[in-house]
Structure formats: structure tokens, C-alpha cells
Amino acid sequence: MKLPNLFEKDAVPTPYTTGQIIFRDGESRDFMYVVKKGEVDIVIRDQVVETVGEDGFFGELALIDRAPRSATAIARTDCILIKIDERQFLYLVQETPFFALIVMRTMAARIRRRNAQTIP
């Protein structure tokens, strides 16, 4: 699911090159990310579980539960990402209820896909 362009006005884009690690499993949380250009692989136990494309997002789980990262994110292509810290995340949840709904729907879809992959 894609987020509306809530980040364009104050966004500071950060470039990543193909193969660059954005964060690793077990690291402390800092940001969630919106993909403005390119693709990012989400890797769990050396397996790509999802590829996030333009206007998609990832890393939100760590901002919700404050636990260390549960996956590794790697730039699949050269990409440009928008970082959203906890303060911005909470503001968006408070001021834009649709943002919270998109995050929850995306998390639910990811859980359902992951469950379907693990059940024989």
C-alpha cells in the first residue's frame, strides 16, 4: 500500500546505492522510510520477504513497538528515501488518521503474506 504525498513539503531525500544496507536486523530503531525512487529489499534470515517500491514504506514496526529491527533493509536499486522519525510519525498518526489506517493495513497485509509463505 502506498502513502499519500504527506512528506513532500519538509522532506529531505536521502540517496542509497544498489546493495547499500539501510538498516540491519537487531539494530536500534531510528526511522521508518518512504521510497520516493527505486526499490528496497526487506530481508529476514537471508531471505527476501518483500521488495518495497516507489511510494511504499518500511521500518514502521520499530517506531510502533520500540523494539530492535526485526529485518534487514537493503537497496535493491539506487534509490531515494524519505526518513520519518518517531516525532513525525506520531504527528502524522494524530493529525492524519488515514495515515494510521494505511500503516495498519500494510502491516496486516505483510503478516498475511508472511503467514501464507510459512504454512505448507
ZIKAJO-V557058 format. One record per pair of residues at least 12 apart in sequence whose C-alpha atoms are under 7 Angstrom apart, sorted by the first residue. I is the first residue (numbers start at 1). GAP is how many residues later the second one is. D is the distance in Angstrom with one decimal. If there is no record, write none. Layout:
I;GAP;D  I;GAP;D
This chain:
1;55;6.3  1;101;6.9  1;105;5.8  2;53;5.2  2;54;4.7  3;52;6.1  3;53;6.5  3;99;6.9  11;71;6.3  12;70;6.3  13;67;6.0  13;68;5.6  13;69;5.0  14;66;5.4  14;67;5.2  14;68;6.3  15;64;5.8  15;65;4.4  15;66;6.3  16;59;6.5  16;62;5.8  16;63;5.3  16;64;6.2  17;58;6.4  17;60;6.6  17;61;4.3  17;62;6.4  18;57;5.1  18;58;5.4  18;59;4.4  18;60;4.7  19;55;5.9  19;56;5.1  19;57;6.0  20;54;5.7  20;55;5.4  21;52;6.1  21;53;4.6  21;54;6.5  22;51;5.3  22;52;5.6  23;49;5.6  23;50;5.4  24;45;6.8  24;47;6.3  24;48;4.1  24;49;6.5  25;44;4.9  25;45;5.0  25;46;4.3  25;47;4.8  26;42;5.1  26;43;4.9  26;44;6.2  27;41;5.4  27;42;5.4  28;40;4.6  28;41;6.2  29;33;5.5  29;34;6.8  29;37;6.8  29;39;5.7  29;40;6.2  30;55;6.3  31;28;6.8  31;52;5.8  31;53;5.2  31;54;4.6  31;55;6.8  32;26;5.8  32;27;4.3  32;28;4.9  32;51;5.9  32;52;5.2  32;53;6.6  33;24;5.5  33;25;5.5  33;26;6.1  33;48;6.1  33;49;5.5  33;50;4.7  33;51;6.0  34;21;6.1  34;22;5.8  34;23;4.3  34;24;6.7  34;47;5.5  34;48;5.0  34;49;6.7  35;18;6.3  35;19;5.0  35;20;5.1  35;21;5.6  35;22;6.0  35;45;6.3  35;46;4.7  35;47;6.5  36;18;5.1  36;19;5.5  36;44;5.5  36;45;5.6  36;46;6.9  37;17;5.3  37;42;5.0  37;43;5.0  38;15;6.1  38;16;6.1  38;39;5.6  38;40;5.9  38;41;4.2  38;42;6.7  39;12;6.5  39;13;5.5  39;14;4.6  39;15;6.7  39;36;6.3  39;37;5.3  39;38;5.5  39;40;6.3  40;12;5.2  40;13;6.7  40;33;6.5  40;34;5.6  40;35;4.4  40;36;4.9  40;37;7.0  41;32;5.7  41;33;5.2  41;34;6.2  41;35;5.7  42;29;6.5  42;30;5.8  42;31;4.7  42;32;6.6  43;28;5.6  43;29;5.1  43;30;6.2  44;27;5.1  44;28;6.5  63;23;6.0
